[in-house]
Amino acid sequence: MVFKKLLGALGVGGPSVDTVLEPGPALPGGLVTGEVRLRGGGSDVTVDRISLLLVARVEMEGQDEEQEGTVVLERFTVGGGFRLAEEAEHTVPFTVTLPWETPITELHGQHLGPVLGIRTELEVAGARDKGDLDALAVGPLPAQEAILEAFGQLGHSFRSADLELGHIRGTGQQLPCYQEIEILPPAGHAHAVNEIEVTFIATPGGLEIVIEADKRAGLFSDGHDTVHRFTASHHAVPHTDWNAQVDAWLKEVIAGREARATPPSGVEHHGDQHRSGPGTGAVVAGVAAGVAVGVVGGMVAAEVVDEIGDAFEDEEGDEDAGGDDEG
């Protein structure tokens, strides 16, 4: 395999690095396994540290228009403290655990729009440089997949998914950004709702599901957003009628009032919440509008790999961007 990048900060003849991830999508809170392959340059060097950075492209609002930037979601140290001889090859295997809130990038093998990558950073003799960058595919947890499938079976259609810089008040969100999955309502709800935005905040015990409905303006009322937060246990997945549950959630959100019925075991309602931060509704048109959830259309694998390079090519100076809590 060709080593992908010569470490420019270390000068001509410095070591090169190639990080190889195990094939297949990871899961939020799951493991990513691979190895960092190093090749020595024109002289012996001491590798002080090898770090892997989980990076993402996010939407953030500027003064006049929406912009994109890069954020670091997590940093892992996977090796270091060894001597790399001239022209020598050295392999460092690794296994790291993704944050539970890691965004979903694909569903049923189809790309949804968000761009995540694993950036390898090498520290040699006090110099630090970004080496390899690899696309990271992340599939849904069983509860996330069940909920998205229920939307599709209820006649809703997928529009797009993106990552927003900011924080959702009243939730346990830890990362500096959150994912919005935009869904178009079926004909039966189209008179009341323009679109629905779903955000999953995963934890070891379950999900917080934030559902925001962009309600249409009526003859005697203005259109407005209605936001509700629900929770679901991972253990509730095989015991829940998700079509009925999601339908009940949507009726409650659209009505803008608390549900009167007791929710199924493992599923709870926690009232209205509000999104804060720079971005609250931007759309990344990564997938064509109107494609049903569960049969998501999107970029083929080669296009996703190309997009990774394009999306992060201007990342210098952006990776320290972060969202401030405003709750």
HUGI-V779780 format. One record per residue. N is the residue number from 1. RES is the residue in three letters. OMEGA is omega in radians with two decimals (* if undefined). BURIAL is # if it has 24 or more other ideal C-beta (glycine too) atoms within 12 Angstrom, else .. D_FIRST is the distance of its C-alpha to the first C-alpha in whole Angstrom. Layout:
n:N res:RES omega:OMEGA burial:BURIAL d_first:D_FIRST
n:N res:RES omega:OMEGA burial:BURIAL d_first:D_FIRST
This chain:
n:1 res:MET omega:-3.13 burial:. d_first:0
n:2 res:VAL omega:3.07 burial:. d_first:4
n:3 res:PHE omega:-2.82 burial:# d_first:6
n:4 res:LYS omega:-3.05 burial:# d_first:9
n:5 res:LYS omega:2.99 burial:# d_first:12
n:6 res:LEU omega:-3.06 burial:# d_first:14
n:7 res:LEU omega:-3.02 burial:# d_first:17
n:8 res:GLY omega:-3.11 burial:. d_first:20
n:9 res:ALA omega:-3.12 burial:. d_first:23
n:10 res:LEU omega:3.07 burial:# d_first:22
n:11 res:GLY omega:3.11 burial:. d_first:22
n:12 res:VAL omega:-3.14 burial:. d_first:21
n:13 res:GLY omega:3.10 burial:. d_first:19
n:14 res:GLY omega:3.14 burial:# d_first:18
n:15 res:PRO omega:3.08 burial:# d_first:15
n:16 res:SER omega:-3.01 burial:# d_first:12
n:17 res:VAL omega:3.04 burial:# d_first:11
n:18 res:ASP omega:3.10 burial:# d_first:8
n:19 res:THR omega:-3.10 burial:# d_first:10
n:20 res:VAL omega:3.12 burial:# d_first:10
n:21 res:LEU omega:3.03 burial:# d_first:13
n:22 res:GLU omega:-3.10 burial:. d_first:15
n:23 res:PRO omega:3.12 burial:. d_first:15
n:24 res:GLY omega:-3.11 burial:. d_first:19
n:25 res:PRO omega:2.99 burial:# d_first:21
n:26 res:ALA omega:3.08 burial:# d_first:23
n:27 res:LEU omega:3.02 burial:# d_first:27
n:28 res:PRO omega:-3.09 burial:# d_first:29
n:29 res:GLY omega:-3.09 burial:# d_first:30
n:30 res:GLY omega:-3.05 burial:# d_first:27
n:31 res:LEU omega:2.96 burial:. d_first:24
n:32 res:VAL omega:-3.08 burial:# d_first:20
n:33 res:THR omega:3.11 burial:. d_first:18
n:34 res:GLY omega:3.09 burial:# d_first:14
n:35 res:GLU omega:3.06 burial:# d_first:13
n:36 res:VAL omega:-3.11 burial:# d_first:12
n:37 res:ARG omega:-3.11 burial:# d_first:10
n:38 res:LEU omega:3.01 burial:# d_first:12
n:39 res:ARG omega:-3.12 burial:# d_first:12
n:40 res:GLY omega:3.12 burial:# d_first:15
n:41 res:GLY omega:-3.03 burial:# d_first:17
n:42 res:GLY omega:3.11 burial:. d_first:20
n:43 res:SER omega:3.09 burial:. d_first:22
n:44 res:ASP omega:3.10 burial:. d_first:22
n:45 res:VAL omega:3.02 burial:# d_first:22
n:46 res:THR omega:3.09 burial:. d_first:23
n:47 res:VAL omega:-3.09 burial:# d_first:21
n:48 res:ASP omega:-3.07 burial:. d_first:24
n:49 res:ARG omega:2.98 burial:# d_first:23
n:50 res:ILE omega:-3.13 burial:# d_first:20
n:51 res:SER omega:2.99 burial:# d_first:21
n:52 res:LEU omega:3.13 burial:# d_first:20
n:53 res:LEU omega:3.00 burial:# d_first:22
n:54 res:LEU omega:-3.05 burial:# d_first:23
n:55 res:VAL omega:-3.11 burial:# d_first:24
n:56 res:ALA omega:2.99 burial:# d_first:25
n:57 res:ARG omega:-3.08 burial:# d_first:27
n:58 res:VAL omega:3.02 burial:# d_first:31
n:59 res:GLU omega:3.06 burial:# d_first:34
n:60 res:MET omega:-3.07 burial:# d_first:37
n:61 res:GLU omega:3.00 burial:. d_first:40
n:62 res:GLY omega:-3.12 burial:. d_first:41
n:63 res:GLN omega:-3.05 burial:. d_first:44
n:64 res:ASP omega:-3.07 burial:. d_first:44
n:65 res:GLU omega:3.14 burial:. d_first:42
n:66 res:GLU omega:-3.11 burial:. d_first:39
n:67 res:GLN omega:3.06 burial:. d_first:35
n:68 res:GLU omega:3.08 burial:# d_first:32
n:69 res:GLY omega:-3.12 burial:# d_first:30
n:70 res:THR omega:3.06 burial:# d_first:28
n:71 res:VAL omega:3.03 burial:# d_first:29
n:72 res:VAL omega:-3.13 burial:# d_first:27
n:73 res:LEU omega:-3.14 burial:# d_first:28
n:74 res:GLU omega:3.10 burial:# d_first:27
n:75 res:ARG omega:-3.14 burial:. d_first:25
n:76 res:PHE omega:2.99 burial:# d_first:24
n:77 res:THR omega:-3.03 burial:. d_first:24
n:78 res:VAL omega:3.14 burial:# d_first:21
n:79 res:GLY omega:3.12 burial:# d_first:21
n:80 res:GLY omega:3.12 burial:# d_first:22
n:81 res:GLY omega:3.11 burial:. d_first:25
n:82 res:PHE omega:-3.13 burial:. d_first:23
n:83 res:ARG omega:3.09 burial:. d_first:22
n:84 res:LEU omega:-3.06 burial:# d_first:19
n:85 res:ALA omega:3.10 burial:. d_first:20
n:86 res:GLU omega:3.09 burial:. d_first:19
n:87 res:GLU omega:-3.13 burial:. d_first:15
n:88 res:ALA omega:3.06 burial:. d_first:15
n:89 res:GLU omega:-3.10 burial:. d_first:12
n:90 res:HIS omega:-3.11 burial:# d_first:14
n:91 res:THR omega:3.11 burial:. d_first:13
n:92 res:VAL omega:3.08 burial:# d_first:16
n:93 res:PRO omega:3.14 burial:. d_first:16
n:94 res:PHE omega:2.94 burial:# d_first:18
n:95 res:THR omega:-3.14 burial:. d_first:21
n:96 res:VAL omega:-3.12 burial:# d_first:23
n:97 res:THR omega:3.14 burial:. d_first:26
n:98 res:LEU omega:3.00 burial:# d_first:26
n:99 res:PRO omega:3.12 burial:# d_first:29
n:100 res:TRP omega:-3.11 burial:# d_first:32
n:101 res:GLU omega:3.14 burial:# d_first:32
n:102 res:THR omega:-3.09 burial:# d_first:29
n:103 res:PRO omega:3.07 burial:# d_first:29
n:104 res:ILE omega:3.11 burial:# d_first:28
n:105 res:THR omega:-3.12 burial:# d_first:26
n:106 res:GLU omega:3.09 burial:# d_first:26
n:107 res:LEU omega:-3.08 burial:# d_first:29
n:108 res:HIS omega:3.08 burial:# d_first:29
n:109 res:GLY omega:-3.12 burial:. d_first:25
n:110 res:GLN omega:-3.09 burial:# d_first:26
n:111 res:HIS omega:-3.10 burial:# d_first:25
n:112 res:LEU omega:-3.14 burial:# d_first:29
n:113 res:GLY omega:-3.12 burial:# d_first:28
n:114 res:PRO omega:-3.10 burial:# d_first:27
n:115 res:VAL omega:3.07 burial:# d_first:24
n:116 res:LEU omega:3.10 burial:# d_first:22
n:117 res:GLY omega:3.00 burial:# d_first:19
n:118 res:ILE omega:3.13 burial:# d_first:18
n:119 res:ARG omega:3.10 burial:# d_first:18
n:120 res:THR omega:-3.12 burial:# d_first:16
n:121 res:GLU omega:-3.10 burial:# d_first:19
n:122 res:LEU omega:3.04 burial:# d_first:19
n:123 res:GLU omega:-3.11 burial:# d_first:22
n:124 res:VAL omega:3.06 burial:# d_first:23
n:125 res:ALA omega:3.09 burial:. d_first:26
n:126 res:GLY omega:3.11 burial:. d_first:28
n:127 res:ALA omega:-3.13 burial:. d_first:26
n:128 res:ARG omega:3.12 burial:. d_first:24
n:129 res:ASP omega:3.07 burial:# d_first:21
n:130 res:LYS omega:-3.14 burial:# d_first:19
n:131 res:GLY omega:-3.03 burial:# d_first:15
n:132 res:ASP omega:3.02 burial:# d_first:13
n:133 res:LEU omega:-3.10 burial:# d_first:15
n:134 res:ASP omega:3.06 burial:# d_first:14
n:135 res:ALA omega:3.09 burial:# d_first:17
n:136 res:LEU omega:3.08 burial:# d_first:19
n:137 res:ALA omega:-3.14 burial:# d_first:21
n:138 res:VAL omega:3.11 burial:# d_first:24
n:139 res:GLY omega:-3.09 burial:# d_first:27
n:140 res:PRO omega:2.92 burial:# d_first:30
n:141 res:LEU omega:-3.13 burial:# d_first:32
n:142 res:PRO omega:-3.14 burial:# d_first:35
n:143 res:ALA omega:3.10 burial:# d_first:38
n:144 res:GLN omega:-3.14 burial:# d_first:36
n:145 res:GLU omega:-3.14 burial:# d_first:35
n:146 res:ALA omega:-3.13 burial:# d_first:39
n:147 res:ILE omega:3.11 burial:# d_first:40
n:148 res:LEU omega:3.09 burial:# d_first:38
n:149 res:GLU omega:3.13 burial:# d_first:39
n:150 res:ALA omega:3.06 burial:# d_first:42
n:151 res:PHE omega:-3.13 burial:# d_first:42
n:152 res:GLY omega:-3.12 burial:# d_first:41
n:153 res:GLN omega:3.07 burial:. d_first:44
n:154 res:LEU omega:3.05 burial:# d_first:46
n:155 res:GLY omega:3.10 burial:# d_first:46
n:156 res:HIS omega:-3.12 burial:# d_first:44
n:157 res:SER omega:-3.13 burial:# d_first:41
n:158 res:PHE omega:3.08 burial:# d_first:38
n:159 res:ARG omega:-3.11 burial:# d_first:38
n:160 res:SER omega:3.04 burial:# d_first:35
n:161 res:ALA omega:3.10 burial:# d_first:33
n:162 res:ASP omega:3.10 burial:# d_first:32
n:163 res:LEU omega:-3.10 burial:# d_first:32
n:164 res:GLU omega:3.04 burial:# d_first:35
n:165 res:LEU omega:-3.13 burial:# d_first:36
n:166 res:GLY omega:-3.04 burial:# d_first:39
n:167 res:HIS omega:3.07 burial:# d_first:41
n:168 res:ILE omega:-3.09 burial:# d_first:43
n:169 res:ARG omega:3.05 burial:# d_first:46
n:170 res:GLY omega:3.12 burial:. d_first:47
n:171 res:THR omega:3.10 burial:# d_first:44
n:172 res:GLY omega:-3.08 burial:# d_first:42
n:173 res:GLN omega:3.14 burial:# d_first:39
n:174 res:GLN omega:-3.10 burial:# d_first:37
n:175 res:LEU omega:-3.12 burial:# d_first:34
n:176 res:PRO omega:3.14 burial:# d_first:35
n:177 res:CYS omega:3.09 burial:# d_first:34
n:178 res:TYR omega:-3.10 burial:# d_first:35
n:179 res:GLN omega:3.01 burial:# d_first:34
n:180 res:GLU omega:3.05 burial:# d_first:37
n:181 res:ILE omega:-3.07 burial:# d_first:36
n:182 res:GLU omega:-3.05 burial:# d_first:39
n:183 res:ILE omega:3.11 burial:# d_first:41
n:184 res:LEU omega:-3.08 burial:# d_first:43
n:185 res:PRO omega:3.04 burial:# d_first:47
n:186 res:PRO omega:-3.07 burial:# d_first:48
n:187 res:ALA omega:-3.10 burial:. d_first:51
n:188 res:GLY omega:-3.13 burial:. d_first:54
n:189 res:HIS omega:-3.03 burial:# d_first:52
n:190 res:ALA omega:3.13 burial:. d_first:52
n:191 res:HIS omega:-3.07 burial:. d_first:55
n:192 res:ALA omega:-2.99 burial:# d_first:55
n:193 res:VAL omega:3.05 burial:# d_first:51
n:194 res:ASN omega:-3.13 burial:# d_first:49
n:195 res:GLU omega:-3.14 burial:# d_first:45
n:196 res:ILE omega:3.08 burial:# d_first:44
n:197 res:GLU omega:-3.09 burial:# d_first:42
n:198 res:VAL omega:3.07 burial:# d_first:40
n:199 res:THR omega:3.05 burial:# d_first:38
n:200 res:PHE omega:2.99 burial:# d_first:37
n:201 res:ILE omega:-3.03 burial:# d_first:37
n:202 res:ALA omega:3.03 burial:# d_first:36
n:203 res:THR omega:3.10 burial:# d_first:37
n:204 res:PRO omega:-3.10 burial:. d_first:37
n:205 res:GLY omega:-3.10 burial:. d_first:40
n:206 res:GLY omega:-3.09 burial:# d_first:40
n:207 res:LEU omega:2.76 burial:# d_first:40
n:208 res:GLU omega:-3.13 burial:# d_first:42
n:209 res:ILE omega:3.11 burial:# d_first:42
n:210 res:VAL omega:-3.12 burial:# d_first:43
n:211 res:ILE omega:3.13 burial:# d_first:45
n:212 res:GLU omega:3.12 burial:# d_first:46
n:213 res:ALA omega:3.04 burial:# d_first:48
n:214 res:ASP omega:-3.01 burial:# d_first:49
n:215 res:LYS omega:3.12 burial:# d_first:52
n:216 res:ARG omega:3.07 burial:. d_first:54
n:217 res:ALA omega:3.09 burial:. d_first:57
n:218 res:GLY omega:-3.10 burial:. d_first:60
n:219 res:LEU omega:-3.09 burial:. d_first:64
n:220 res:PHE omega:-3.12 burial:. d_first:65
n:221 res:SER omega:3.09 burial:. d_first:62
n:222 res:ASP omega:3.04 burial:. d_first:59
n:223 res:GLY omega:3.12 burial:. d_first:55
n:224 res:HIS omega:3.12 burial:. d_first:54
n:225 res:ASP omega:3.06 burial:# d_first:51
n:226 res:THR omega:-3.05 burial:# d_first:51
n:227 res:VAL omega:3.07 burial:# d_first:49
n:228 res:HIS omega:3.11 burial:# d_first:49
n:229 res:ARG omega:3.12 burial:# d_first:47
n:230 res:PHE omega:3.06 burial:# d_first:47
n:231 res:THR omega:3.10 burial:# d_first:45
n:232 res:ALA omega:3.10 burial:# d_first:44
n:233 res:SER omega:3.03 burial:# d_first:43
n:234 res:HIS omega:-3.10 burial:# d_first:40
n:235 res:HIS omega:-3.11 burial:. d_first:42
n:236 res:ALA omega:-3.00 burial:# d_first:44
n:237 res:VAL omega:-3.09 burial:# d_first:42
n:238 res:PRO omega:-3.05 burial:. d_first:43
n:239 res:HIS omega:-3.04 burial:. d_first:47
n:240 res:THR omega:2.97 burial:# d_first:47
n:241 res:ASP omega:-2.99 burial:. d_first:48
n:242 res:TRP omega:3.07 burial:# d_first:45
n:243 res:ASN omega:3.14 burial:. d_first:47
n:244 res:ALA omega:-3.10 burial:. d_first:50
n:245 res:GLN omega:-3.14 burial:# d_first:49
n:246 res:VAL omega:3.10 burial:# d_first:47
n:247 res:ASP omega:3.10 burial:# d_first:50
n:248 res:ALA omega:3.08 burial:# d_first:52
n:249 res:TRP omega:-3.08 burial:# d_first:50
n:250 res:LEU omega:3.11 burial:# d_first:50
n:251 res:LYS omega:3.13 burial:# d_first:53
n:252 res:GLU omega:-3.13 burial:# d_first:54
n:253 res:VAL omega:-3.12 burial:# d_first:52
n:254 res:ILE omega:3.12 burial:# d_first:53
n:255 res:ALA omega:3.13 burial:. d_first:57
n:256 res:GLY omega:3.12 burial:. d_first:56
n:257 res:ARG omega:-3.09 burial:. d_first:58
n:258 res:GLU omega:3.12 burial:. d_first:57
n:259 res:ALA omega:3.14 burial:# d_first:57
n:260 res:ARG omega:-3.11 burial:. d_first:60
n:261 res:ALA omega:3.08 burial:. d_first:59
n:262 res:THR omega:-3.10 burial:. d_first:57
n:263 res:PRO omega:3.10 burial:# d_first:53
n:264 res:PRO omega:3.13 burial:# d_first:52
n:265 res:SER omega:3.14 burial:. d_first:51
n:266 res:GLY omega:-3.12 burial:# d_first:48
n:267 res:VAL omega:-3.08 burial:# d_first:48
n:268 res:GLU omega:3.08 burial:# d_first:50
n:269 res:HIS omega:-3.07 burial:# d_first:51
n:270 res:HIS omega:3.02 burial:# d_first:51
n:271 res:GLY omega:-3.07 burial:. d_first:53
n:272 res:ASP omega:3.04 burial:# d_first:52
n:273 res:GLN omega:-3.12 burial:# d_first:49
n:274 res:HIS omega:3.07 burial:. d_first:48
n:275 res:ARG omega:3.09 burial:# d_first:45
n:276 res:SER omega:-3.14 burial:# d_first:44
n:277 res:GLY omega:-3.01 burial:# d_first:42
n:278 res:PRO omega:-3.01 burial:# d_first:41
n:279 res:GLY omega:-3.14 burial:# d_first:40
n:280 res:THR omega:-3.11 burial:# d_first:42
n:281 res:GLY omega:-3.07 burial:# d_first:41
n:282 res:ALA omega:-3.11 burial:# d_first:39
n:283 res:VAL omega:2.94 burial:# d_first:37
n:284 res:VAL omega:-3.05 burial:# d_first:33
n:285 res:ALA omega:-3.14 burial:. d_first:33
n:286 res:GLY omega:-3.14 burial:# d_first:30
n:287 res:VAL omega:-3.09 burial:# d_first:32
n:288 res:ALA omega:3.13 burial:. d_first:35
n:289 res:ALA omega:3.03 burial:. d_first:38
n:290 res:GLY omega:3.12 burial:. d_first:40
n:291 res:VAL omega:-3.03 burial:# d_first:37
n:292 res:ALA omega:3.02 burial:# d_first:38
n:293 res:VAL omega:-3.06 burial:# d_first:37
n:294 res:GLY omega:3.05 burial:# d_first:35
n:295 res:VAL omega:-2.98 burial:. d_first:34
n:296 res:VAL omega:3.03 burial:# d_first:32
n:297 res:GLY omega:-3.13 burial:# d_first:31
n:298 res:GLY omega:-3.11 burial:# d_first:28
n:299 res:MET omega:3.01 burial:# d_first:25
n:300 res:VAL omega:-3.01 burial:. d_first:23
n:301 res:ALA omega:-3.10 burial:. d_first:19
n:302 res:ALA omega:3.14 burial:. d_first:18
n:303 res:GLU omega:3.11 burial:. d_first:21
n:304 res:VAL omega:3.11 burial:# d_first:20
n:305 res:VAL omega:3.10 burial:. d_first:16
n:306 res:ASP omega:-3.10 burial:. d_first:18
n:307 res:GLU omega:3.12 burial:# d_first:21
n:308 res:ILE omega:3.14 burial:# d_first:19
n:309 res:GLY omega:-3.13 burial:. d_first:18
n:310 res:ASP omega:-3.04 burial:. d_first:22
n:311 res:ALA omega:-3.06 burial:# d_first:23
n:312 res:PHE omega:-3.04 burial:# d_first:22
n:313 res:GLU omega:3.14 burial:. d_first:22
n:314 res:ASP omega:-3.01 burial:. d_first:26
n:315 res:GLU omega:-3.13 burial:# d_first:25
n:316 res:GLU omega:3.12 burial:. d_first:26
n:317 res:GLY omega:-3.09 burial:. d_first:30
n:318 res:ASP omega:-2.90 burial:# d_first:30
n:319 res:GLU omega:3.12 burial:# d_first:28
n:320 res:ASP omega:3.12 burial:. d_first:31
n:321 res:ALA omega:3.13 burial:# d_first:33
n:322 res:GLY omega:-3.14 burial:# d_first:35
n:323 res:GLY omega:3.10 burial:# d_first:38
n:324 res:ASP omega:3.05 burial:. d_first:41
n:325 res:ASP omega:3.11 burial:. d_first:43
n:326 res:GLU omega:-3.13 burial:. d_first:47
n:327 res:GLY omega:* burial:. d_first:48
